[in-house]
Amino acid sequence: MRYNSLTNLYPPRPEIAIHPKLLHFYEAKSWIAQYKKNGSNCVIWISPEKEITIKNRHMQDQSWSMPHSLKEKLLSFFPEDEWFVLCTELMHLKTPDIKDTLYIHDALVWKSEFLLSSTFLQRQSLLEERFKTNVETQSHYLCDTGGKLWYAKYFNKNFNSIFQNLKDSKVDEGLVLKDPEAKLHFCDKEKSNCTWQVKCRVESKSYNF
């Protein structure tokens, strides 16, 4: 389906929270995991004219202003005169030591094609080809020398071990588990794509099971 103008697209995100004891159940179902970052869920539109629009998950304009250096770096990954829409976590408002950083974990539009009915793994393949580098941390690849553009890794095993080794809940809230073969539904509502993913959060003063 062609995508030719900026329209609201709500990001896929989990609604259901699970207890860590259930991590093995989703691993056995061959789901995959990504780190759940303590950031602000946002969607980024890149137009054919290289204009960038950023909205939060409620489709309100994001108050954060992208630094020029980060904008230039992000645009360098998209030389085509096409629409691209990325799902990211903005690491800025909630993390005391990490600012002006984007954690890219999904895509909704690619080369002006709305990725309806694509699977999560198919979309990851597009992102991986463009963003994966040989510079990496436990949770993500570093896509730029300034360390402000991250591409999320995904894992298909050792969920419990990964979860137990999360070190800083101010940065890593837990894991998001996703059905790799689930297909993207039309993104016209906040809960349009919540059925094929769940979240597992680290217990804290503000969150317990």
Secondary structure, DSSP 8 states (H G I E B T S, - for coil): -B--S-----------B--GGGHHHHHHTT-EEEEEESSEEEEEEE-TT--EEEEETTS-B-S----HHHHHHHHHT--SSS-EEEEEEEESSS-SS--SEEEEEEEEEETTEE-TT-BHHHHHHHHHHHH--S-B-SSEEE-STTS-EEEE--BSS-HHHHHHT---TTTEEEEEEE-TT-B----SSTTTT-TTEEEEE---SS---
